Amino acid sequence: MNSFTDNFTINGITLTAQPICRQDEVLTPDALSFIAKLHRATAERRQELLQARRARRADIAAGADPRFLRETEHIRNDPSWRVAPPAPGLEDRRVEITGPVDKKMTINALNSGAKVWLADMEDSSTPTWRNVIKGQLNLTDALERRIDFTSEEGKEYKLRPAGDLPTIVVRPRGWHLPEKHMLIDGQPIAGGIVDFGLFFFHNARRLLAQGKGPYFYLPKIENHLEARLWNDIFILAQDLLGIPQGTIRATVLIETITAAFEMEEILYELRDHAAGLNAGRWDYIFSIIKNFRTRGPRFVMPDRSQVTMTAPFMRAYTEQLVRACHKRGAMAIGGMAAAVPNRKDPEANANALEKVRADKTREANDGFDGSWIAHPDLVPICREVFDSVLGERPNQLGKLREDVTPDDRALIDIASLHGTITEQGIRNNIEVGIRYIESWLRGNGAVAIHNLMEDAATAEISRSQLWQWIYARAITDHGEIVSHEWVEELLDEEFARLERFDGDRFEDARDIFEEVTLATEFPSFLTLPAYARYLTEAREKATVEELAAA
């Protein structure tokens, strides 16, 4: 396979990327045949669901506030059903570390002392062909304990003993992202099917032999029908490999506003494969802005730094999530602590650690079973906080939160959040957005900026806030109207301040940032035009359909 020409077709799948080293270990004929079967069984439904997303978003833009669904009331009111009991390695999830699946992060995450590693092929990973394939190789190499290496600086990276390693939970790409280097009948396969399918095909039996199983995080789901599609993929995948039904377990990120109205229904659709729900807070805020961006002052948020987890609508979201999970026997996993320790600045470091402690303490007291951190230095704090609440128990499934009343109005009560829009907030959004996209274009999807770990979700908040403020003609704390012209001026100033270096991608990053921030139309995800224009072999301009997709 290493002798590919530009395009190579095997078992119905055309590969269009320049091959990379060891690719043939991942893209075996049997693995490609497996992916082709998953694709053919689901491609039409996936497109229908993406179209349904667009229709739902149009309804919300036209003034229809989401509510709890009447047609699924019987599921919410039926007290008898439960999800599957916790699977081996997922009984105790008090600390989960997240990060991309490059070699260094793989070893650092597995050595971190966390209970779970979210091996991320989504928001903290740029989906270059090299990253897609290398990520699969790194996961298999880690499971086979052949991933140790010494860096060019002479630093050794070596896995701890097997008994000390966390459970691996893989996050594939969301439904909206295509893999344009793998085509069937000229159409790209869904990135999520590629990521899920290759990992499952190569490692499901390997994981079972190690006493765990193939576990996944499902991102960007917008409703229970999208969860049903994943469930059907799980059933088919297990059948094709002769693996018992229910072996796969999935935790769903509740990171879109519409999914928050269907939490129990999502668990119900996946119930034999469900492990829990996660409060994907940053994408959730982005989703609210995206859906309500043209609905006027009622939905305009202040500076991103002022939108905290104590905001009433965020409290409603997290408390209702814990209640929904524990009512059904599912784990509730808290959100990302974005603070990054700064070993060179003791004062900034102490400040960051205190914020993380307060955040995790609130989650543990609310009944969450565990939470996310992005940096190994934060494992001890998160563990200490949850240890103090859990004691000897592995989780808080018994904390039912019957004191919480499901309230669909509270989920979109943005107006009760008081705060200000500032010039500094505008400048910060511009800087973070451009710096993140620049790093993403160089293949790095997780970036520390101003002692915060930024991924695609926080860049999305940055650009969507600016779009909404311009549209709403929002007014700053100094009485200035946020206009297109003013944001362009500030963008020029912030861009001129950026430290440039050889091989940087700032010019390209600026082009993308302007397109997704200042255009009249609002692209659903900034990664879509960035991927289409800069990461695919064809270097094509994203189509209107792609920009609206998802």
C-alpha positions as CSV (number, residue, x, y, z in Angstrom):
1,M,0.0,0.0,0.0
2,N,3.0,2.3,0.4
3,S,3.3,2.5,-3.4
4,F,0.0,4.2,-3.9
5,T,-0.4,6.7,-6.7
6,D,-2.6,9.7,-5.8
7,N,-5.8,7.8,-5.8
8,F,-6.1,4.1,-4.8
9,T,-9.3,2.1,-4.5
10,I,-9.6,-0.9,-2.3
11,N,-12.8,-2.7,-1.2
12,G,-14.9,0.1,-2.7
13,I,-13.1,2.9,-0.8
14,T,-11.0,5.4,-2.8
15,L,-8.1,6.9,-0.8
16,T,-7.0,10.3,-2.1
17,A,-4.3,11.4,0.3
18,Q,-0.6,11.0,0.0
19,P,0.1,7.8,2.0
20,I,2.0,8.0,5.2
21,C,4.4,5.6,7.0
22,R,2.7,2.5,8.4
23,Q,-0.7,3.5,6.9
24,D,-1.1,-0.1,5.6
25,E,-1.3,-1.3,9.2
26,V,-4.5,0.7,9.7
27,L,-6.1,0.7,6.3
28,T,-6.1,-3.1,5.8
29,P,-8.6,-4.5,3.2
30,D,-10.7,-6.0,6.0
31,A,-10.8,-2.7,7.9
32,L,-11.8,-0.7,4.8
33,S,-14.5,-3.3,4.0
34,F,-15.8,-2.9,7.6
35,I,-16.0,0.9,7.3
36,A,-17.6,0.7,3.9
37,K,-20.4,-1.4,5.4
38,L,-21.0,1.1,8.2
39,H,-21.0,3.9,5.7
40,R,-23.4,2.3,3.3
41,A,-25.9,1.4,6.0
42,T,-26.1,4.9,7.4
43,A,-25.0,7.6,4.8
44,E,-28.5,8.5,3.8
45,R,-29.8,8.8,7.3
46,R,-26.8,10.9,8.3
47,Q,-27.6,13.4,5.5
48,E,-31.3,13.4,6.6
49,L,-30.3,14.2,10.1
50,L,-27.9,17.0,9.0
51,Q,-30.8,18.4,7.0
52,A,-33.0,18.2,10.1
53,R,-30.5,20.2,12.0
54,R,-30.7,23.0,9.5
55,A,-34.5,22.9,9.6
56,R,-34.5,23.0,13.5
57,R,-32.0,25.9,13.5
58,A,-34.2,27.8,11.0
59,D,-37.3,27.2,13.3
60,I,-35.4,28.6,16.3
61,A,-34.2,31.6,14.3
62,A,-37.8,32.2,13.3
63,G,-38.8,32.5,17.0
64,A,-39.6,28.9,18.1
65,D,-38.0,28.3,21.5
66,P,-37.0,24.7,22.1
67,R,-39.2,22.9,24.6
68,F,-39.3,19.4,26.1
69,L,-40.7,17.1,23.4
70,R,-44.4,16.1,23.7
71,E,-43.9,13.1,21.6
72,T,-41.3,11.5,23.9
73,E,-43.1,12.4,27.2
74,H,-43.8,8.7,27.7
75,I,-40.1,7.9,27.8
76,R,-39.4,10.6,30.4
77,N,-42.5,9.6,32.5
78,D,-41.7,5.8,32.5
79,P,-39.8,5.2,35.7
80,S,-38.9,1.6,34.9
81,W,-36.0,1.8,32.3
82,R,-32.3,2.0,33.1
83,V,-29.2,2.1,31.0
84,A,-26.7,-0.8,31.2
85,P,-24.7,-1.1,34.4
86,P,-21.2,0.5,34.4
87,A,-18.8,-1.5,32.2
88,P,-15.4,-2.8,33.4
89,G,-13.0,0.2,33.8
90,L,-15.9,2.7,33.9
91,E,-17.2,2.2,37.4
92,D,-15.0,5.0,38.8
93,R,-14.5,8.0,36.6
94,R,-13.7,10.7,39.1
95,V,-10.8,12.2,37.1
96,E,-10.8,12.2,33.3
97,I,-8.0,13.7,31.3
98,T,-8.6,14.8,27.7
99,G,-6.2,15.4,24.9
100,P,-5.3,14.6,21.3
101,V,-3.9,11.2,20.3
102,D,-0.4,12.3,19.3
103,K,2.4,10.1,20.7
104,K,3.6,12.5,23.4
105,M,0.1,13.2,24.7
106,T,-0.9,9.6,24.6
107,I,1.9,8.6,26.9
108,N,1.5,11.7,29.2
109,A,-2.3,11.1,29.5
110,L,-1.9,7.4,30.2
111,N,0.7,8.2,32.8
112,S,-1.3,11.0,34.4
113,G,-2.9,9.1,37.2
114,A,-6.4,9.9,35.9
115,K,-9.1,7.2,35.9
116,V,-10.1,7.8,32.2
117,W,-8.3,9.2,29.2
118,L,-10.5,10.8,26.6
119,A,-8.4,10.0,23.5
120,D,-9.6,12.9,21.3
121,M,-9.9,12.7,17.6
122,E,-12.3,15.6,17.6
123,D,-12.0,19.2,18.9
124,S,-8.4,19.1,20.2
125,S,-7.1,17.3,17.1
126,T,-6.7,18.8,13.6
127,P,-8.0,16.2,11.2
128,T,-5.0,16.1,8.8
129,W,-4.6,12.8,7.1
130,R,-1.4,12.3,9.0
131,N,-3.1,13.0,12.4
132,V,-6.1,10.7,11.5
133,I,-3.8,7.7,10.7
134,K,-1.1,8.4,13.3
135,G,-3.8,8.7,16.0
136,Q,-5.0,5.2,15.2
137,L,-1.5,3.8,15.2
138,N,-0.7,5.5,18.5
139,L,-3.7,4.0,20.2
140,T,-2.9,0.5,19.0
141,D,0.7,0.9,19.9
142,A,-0.3,2.1,23.4
143,L,-2.5,-1.0,23.9
144,E,0.4,-3.2,22.7
145,R,2.9,-1.3,24.9
146,R,5.2,-0.4,22.0
147,I,4.7,3.4,22.1
148,D,7.7,4.4,24.3
149,F,10.2,6.8,22.6
150,T,12.9,9.3,23.4
151,S,12.5,12.9,22.1
152,E,15.1,14.8,20.1
153,E,15.9,16.6,23.3
154,G,16.7,13.3,25.0
155,K,13.6,13.1,27.1
156,E,12.2,9.6,27.6
157,Y,8.5,8.9,27.3
158,K,7.6,5.5,28.7
159,L,4.3,3.9,29.8
160,R,3.7,3.0,33.4
161,P,2.7,-0.6,34.3
162,A,-0.6,-1.7,32.9
163,G,-2.4,-1.7,36.2
164,D,-1.7,2.1,36.6
165,L,-3.1,3.2,33.3
166,P,-6.5,4.8,32.8
167,T,-9.4,3.4,30.8
168,I,-9.3,4.7,27.2
169,V,-12.4,6.4,25.8
170,V,-12.1,7.5,22.2
171,R,-13.9,10.6,20.9
172,P,-14.5,10.3,17.1
173,R,-15.4,13.3,15.0
174,G,-19.0,14.7,14.9
175,W,-21.6,13.9,12.3
176,H,-21.0,17.1,10.4
177,L,-17.3,16.5,9.6
178,P,-16.4,14.6,6.4
179,E,-13.3,12.6,5.7
180,K,-12.5,13.9,2.3
181,H,-9.5,11.5,1.8
182,M,-11.8,8.4,1.9
183,L,-14.5,8.3,-0.7
184,I,-17.3,5.8,-1.6
185,D,-18.9,6.4,-5.0
186,G,-17.2,9.8,-5.0
187,Q,-18.7,10.9,-1.6
188,P,-16.7,11.4,1.6
189,I,-17.2,9.0,4.4
190,A,-18.3,10.6,7.7
191,G,-15.2,11.4,9.8
192,G,-16.9,9.9,12.9
193,I,-17.4,6.6,11.1
194,V,-13.7,6.5,10.0
195,D,-12.5,7.2,13.6
196,F,-14.9,4.9,15.3
197,G,-14.7,2.1,12.7
198,L,-10.9,1.9,12.5
199,F,-10.4,1.9,16.3
200,F,-13.2,-0.6,16.9
201,F,-12.1,-2.9,14.1
202,H,-8.5,-3.1,15.2
203,N,-8.9,-2.9,19.0
204,A,-12.2,-4.2,20.2
205,R,-10.9,-7.8,20.8
206,R,-7.6,-6.4,22.1
207,L,-9.4,-4.4,24.7
208,L,-11.7,-7.2,25.7
209,A,-8.6,-9.4,26.2
210,Q,-7.3,-6.8,28.6
211,G,-10.5,-6.8,30.7
212,K,-12.0,-3.6,29.4
213,G,-13.9,-2.8,26.2
214,P,-14.3,-0.4,23.3
215,Y,-15.6,2.8,24.8
216,F,-16.5,6.1,23.1
217,Y,-17.5,9.7,23.7
218,L,-20.1,11.0,21.2
219,P,-19.7,14.7,20.3
220,K,-22.1,17.3,18.9
221,I,-25.2,15.2,19.1
222,E,-28.3,17.5,18.7
223,N,-31.2,15.2,19.4
224,H,-32.2,11.6,20.3
225,L,-32.5,10.6,16.6
226,E,-28.8,11.2,16.1
227,A,-28.2,9.1,19.2
228,R,-30.3,6.4,17.6
229,L,-28.1,6.4,14.5
230,W,-25.0,5.9,16.7
231,N,-26.8,3.0,18.5
232,D,-27.6,1.3,15.2
233,I,-24.0,1.7,14.1
234,F,-22.9,0.0,17.4
235,I,-25.3,-2.9,16.8
236,L,-24.1,-3.4,13.2
237,A,-20.4,-3.1,14.2
238,Q,-20.7,-5.6,17.0
239,D,-22.6,-8.0,14.7
240,L,-20.0,-7.7,11.9
241,L,-17.2,-8.7,14.2
242,G,-19.2,-11.2,16.2
243,I,-18.8,-9.2,19.5
244,P,-21.6,-9.5,22.0
245,Q,-24.2,-6.7,21.9
246,G,-23.7,-4.2,24.7
247,T,-20.0,-4.5,24.7
248,I,-19.6,-1.0,23.3
249,R,-20.3,1.8,25.8
250,A,-20.8,5.4,24.9
251,T,-20.9,8.6,26.9
252,V,-22.7,11.5,25.1
253,L,-21.5,15.0,25.3
254,I,-24.5,17.3,26.0
255,E,-22.9,20.2,24.2
256,T,-25.7,21.5,22.0
257,I,-28.6,23.5,23.3
258,T,-31.2,21.2,21.6
259,A,-29.7,18.0,23.1
260,A,-30.3,19.6,26.6
261,F,-34.0,19.2,26.0
262,E,-33.7,15.5,25.2
263,M,-31.2,14.1,27.7
264,E,-33.3,11.2,29.0
265,E,-34.4,10.4,25.4
266,I,-30.7,10.3,24.3
267,L,-29.9,7.9,27.1
268,Y,-33.0,5.8,26.2
269,E,-31.9,5.4,22.6
270,L,-28.5,4.2,23.6
271,R,-29.6,2.4,26.8
272,D,-27.8,-0.9,26.2
273,H,-24.7,1.0,25.2
274,A,-25.0,4.1,27.3
275,A,-22.4,4.9,29.9
276,G,-23.5,8.5,30.8
277,L,-23.6,12.1,29.8
278,N,-21.0,14.8,29.9
279,A,-21.5,18.6,30.4
280,G,-19.6,19.9,27.4
281,R,-19.8,23.4,28.6
282,W,-17.8,25.4,25.9
283,D,-19.5,23.9,22.9
284,Y,-22.8,24.3,24.7
285,I,-22.3,28.1,25.0
286,F,-21.3,28.2,21.4
287,S,-24.4,26.2,20.4
288,I,-26.6,28.7,22.3
289,I,-25.0,31.7,20.5
290,K,-25.2,29.9,17.1
291,N,-28.9,29.0,17.4
292,F,-30.1,32.3,18.9
293,R,-27.7,34.7,17.3
294,T,-30.3,36.7,15.4
295,R,-33.0,36.6,18.1
296,G,-32.1,40.0,19.7
297,P,-31.0,41.3,23.1
298,R,-32.7,38.5,25.1
299,F,-29.9,36.1,23.9
300,V,-26.9,38.4,23.8
301,M,-24.2,37.3,26.2
302,P,-21.5,39.4,27.8
303,D,-17.7,38.9,27.4
304,R,-16.8,35.2,27.3
305,S,-14.9,35.5,30.6
306,Q,-18.1,36.6,32.3
307,V,-20.1,33.5,31.2
308,T,-19.3,31.1,34.0
309,M,-20.8,27.9,35.3
310,T,-22.6,29.9,38.0
311,A,-24.8,31.7,35.4
312,P,-28.4,30.6,36.0
313,F,-28.9,29.0,32.6
314,M,-25.6,27.0,33.1
315,R,-26.7,25.9,36.6
316,A,-30.0,24.7,35.1
317,Y,-28.2,22.7,32.5
318,T,-25.7,20.9,34.8
319,E,-28.2,20.2,37.6
320,Q,-30.8,18.8,35.1
321,L,-28.0,16.7,33.5
322,V,-27.1,15.1,36.9
323,R,-30.8,14.4,37.6
324,A,-31.4,12.8,34.2
325,C,-28.3,10.6,34.4
326,H,-28.8,9.3,38.0
327,K,-32.5,8.7,37.5
328,R,-31.5,6.2,34.7
329,G,-28.4,4.7,36.3
330,A,-26.0,6.6,34.0
331,M,-22.8,8.5,35.0
332,A,-22.8,12.3,35.0
333,I,-19.4,13.7,34.0
334,G,-18.5,17.3,34.6
335,G,-17.0,19.8,32.2
336,M,-13.5,20.9,31.2
337,A,-11.3,22.9,33.6
338,A,-9.7,25.1,31.0
339,A,-7.1,26.6,33.3
340,V,-3.5,25.5,32.4
341,P,-0.9,25.5,35.2
342,N,2.0,27.9,34.6
343,R,5.1,26.5,36.3
344,K,7.0,29.8,35.5
345,D,4.6,32.1,37.3
346,P,3.7,31.1,40.8
347,E,1.0,33.7,41.3
348,A,-0.8,32.9,38.0
349,N,-0.4,29.2,38.9
350,A,-2.0,29.5,42.3
351,N,-4.8,31.5,40.8
352,A,-5.4,28.9,38.1
353,L,-5.4,26.0,40.6
354,E,-7.8,27.8,42.9
355,K,-10.3,28.3,40.0
356,V,-10.1,24.6,39.1
357,R,-10.6,23.6,42.8
358,A,-13.7,25.8,43.1
359,D,-15.1,24.5,39.8
360,K,-14.6,20.8,40.7
361,T,-15.9,21.3,44.2
362,R,-19.2,22.7,42.8
363,E,-19.5,19.7,40.4
364,A,-18.7,17.1,43.1
365,N,-21.3,18.7,45.5
366,D,-23.9,18.8,42.6
367,G,-23.6,15.0,42.3
368,F,-21.3,14.6,39.3
369,D,-19.4,11.3,39.2
370,G,-16.2,12.8,37.9
371,S,-14.9,15.6,35.8
372,W,-12.5,16.7,33.0
373,I,-9.1,18.3,33.2
374,A,-6.8,19.1,30.3
375,H,-3.4,19.0,32.0
376,P,-1.7,16.3,34.1
377,D,-0.8,18.8,36.8
378,L,-4.5,19.2,37.5
379,V,-5.1,15.5,38.2
380,P,-4.3,15.7,42.0
381,I,-6.7,18.6,42.6
382,C,-9.6,17.0,40.8
383,R,-8.9,13.7,42.5
384,E,-8.7,15.3,45.9
385,V,-12.0,17.1,45.5
386,F,-13.9,14.0,44.3
387,D,-12.2,11.8,46.9
388,S,-13.4,14.1,49.7
389,V,-17.0,13.7,48.4
390,L,-17.0,10.1,47.3
391,G,-15.0,8.5,50.1
392,E,-14.8,4.8,49.4
393,R,-17.7,4.9,46.8
394,P,-16.7,4.7,43.1
395,N,-19.4,7.2,42.0
396,Q,-22.5,9.1,43.1
397,L,-25.1,7.2,41.2
398,G,-27.2,7.1,44.4
399,K,-27.5,10.9,44.5
400,L,-30.7,11.2,42.5
401,R,-31.1,15.0,42.7
402,E,-34.9,14.7,43.1
403,D,-34.8,18.2,44.4
404,V,-34.1,19.4,40.8
405,T,-37.2,20.1,38.7
406,P,-36.8,19.7,34.9
407,D,-37.4,23.2,33.6
408,D,-37.1,23.9,29.8
409,R,-37.5,27.6,30.2
410,A,-34.6,27.8,32.6
411,L,-32.3,26.3,30.0
412,I,-32.6,29.3,27.7
413,D,-32.9,32.0,30.4
414,I,-29.9,33.9,29.0
415,A,-31.4,37.3,30.0
416,S,-30.9,36.7,33.7
417,L,-27.1,36.7,33.2
418,H,-25.8,40.2,33.9
419,G,-22.5,41.3,32.5
420,T,-20.9,43.7,30.1
421,I,-19.3,43.7,26.7
422,T,-15.9,45.3,26.7
423,E,-13.4,46.4,24.1
424,Q,-10.9,44.1,25.8
425,G,-13.4,41.2,25.4
426,I,-13.7,42.0,21.7
427,R,-9.9,42.1,21.4
428,N,-9.5,38.8,23.3
429,N,-12.0,37.1,21.1
430,I,-10.1,38.2,18.0
431,E,-6.7,37.2,19.4
432,V,-7.8,33.8,20.6
433,G,-9.7,33.0,17.4
434,I,-6.8,33.8,15.1
435,R,-4.1,32.2,17.3
436,Y,-6.2,29.1,17.7
437,I,-6.9,28.7,13.9
438,E,-3.2,29.4,13.1
439,S,-2.2,26.5,15.4
440,W,-5.0,24.3,14.1
441,L,-3.7,24.8,10.5
442,R,-0.3,23.6,11.6
443,G,-1.8,20.4,12.9
444,N,-2.2,21.3,16.6
445,G,-5.8,21.5,17.8
446,A,-5.1,22.1,21.5
447,V,-3.4,25.4,22.4
448,A,-2.6,27.1,25.6
449,I,-3.3,30.9,25.3
450,H,-3.2,33.2,28.4
451,N,-3.1,30.2,30.7
452,L,-6.3,28.7,29.2
453,M,-6.4,25.5,27.1
454,E,-8.2,26.5,24.0
455,D,-9.7,24.0,21.5
456,A,-12.1,24.4,18.6
457,A,-15.1,25.0,20.9
458,T,-13.5,28.1,22.6
459,A,-12.5,29.5,19.2
460,E,-16.1,29.0,18.1
461,I,-17.4,31.0,21.0
462,S,-14.9,33.8,20.2
463,R,-16.0,34.2,16.6
464,S,-19.7,33.6,17.1
465,Q,-19.9,36.2,19.9
466,L,-18.4,38.8,17.6
467,W,-20.8,37.9,14.8
468,Q,-23.8,38.2,17.2
469,W,-22.6,41.4,18.7
470,I,-22.2,43.0,15.3
471,Y,-25.6,41.7,14.2
472,A,-27.3,42.9,17.4
473,R,-25.5,46.2,17.3
474,A,-24.6,45.5,20.9
475,I,-23.3,48.3,23.1
476,T,-20.1,48.1,25.2
477,D,-19.7,49.2,28.8
478,H,-18.3,52.5,27.4
479,G,-21.4,53.1,25.2
480,E,-19.8,52.1,21.8
481,I,-21.8,50.2,19.3
482,V,-20.1,47.0,18.1
483,S,-20.1,47.6,14.4
484,H,-18.6,45.6,11.5
485,E,-16.2,48.5,10.8
486,W,-15.0,48.8,14.4
487,V,-14.3,45.0,14.7
488,E,-12.4,45.2,11.4
489,E,-10.3,48.1,12.9
490,L,-9.6,46.1,16.1
491,L,-8.8,43.0,14.0
492,D,-6.1,45.0,12.2
493,E,-4.6,46.2,15.4
494,E,-4.7,42.8,17.1
495,F,-3.3,41.1,14.0
496,A,-0.4,43.6,13.9
497,R,0.5,42.7,17.5
498,L,0.9,38.9,16.9
499,E,4.4,37.5,17.1
500,R,5.2,36.1,13.8
501,F,7.6,33.2,13.1
502,D,9.0,31.3,10.1
503,G,6.4,29.0,8.7
504,D,3.5,30.5,10.6
505,R,0.0,30.3,9.2
506,F,-1.4,33.6,10.5
507,E,-2.3,35.0,7.0
508,D,-4.4,31.9,6.3
509,A,-5.8,32.0,9.9
510,R,-6.9,35.6,9.4
511,D,-8.7,34.8,6.1
512,I,-10.7,32.0,7.8
513,F,-11.4,34.1,10.9
514,E,-12.8,36.9,8.8
515,E,-14.9,34.5,6.7
516,V,-16.5,32.9,9.8
517,T,-16.8,36.1,11.8
518,L,-17.5,39.0,9.4
519,A,-19.5,37.4,6.6
520,T,-23.2,38.0,6.3
521,E,-23.9,34.3,6.4
522,F,-22.8,32.3,9.5
523,P,-20.9,29.1,8.8
524,S,-22.1,26.5,11.3
525,F,-18.5,25.4,12.2
526,L,-15.3,27.2,11.5
527,T,-13.6,23.9,11.0
528,L,-15.6,23.2,7.8
529,P,-14.1,25.9,5.6
530,A,-10.7,25.5,7.2
531,Y,-10.7,21.8,6.5
532,A,-12.0,22.1,2.9
533,R,-9.6,24.8,2.0
534,Y,-6.4,23.9,3.8
535,L,-6.4,20.2,4.9
536,T,-7.6,18.3,1.9
537,E,-5.5,17.4,-1.1
538,A,-8.0,19.2,-3.4
539,R,-7.7,22.5,-1.5
540,E,-11.2,23.4,-2.7
541,K,-13.4,26.2,-1.4
542,A,-16.1,24.9,1.0
543,T,-19.5,24.6,-0.7
544,V,-22.4,26.6,0.6
545,E,-24.0,23.3,1.7
546,E,-20.9,22.4,3.8
547,L,-20.9,25.8,5.5
548,A,-24.5,25.4,6.4
549,A,-24.1,21.7,7.3
550,A,-24.5,20.5,10.9
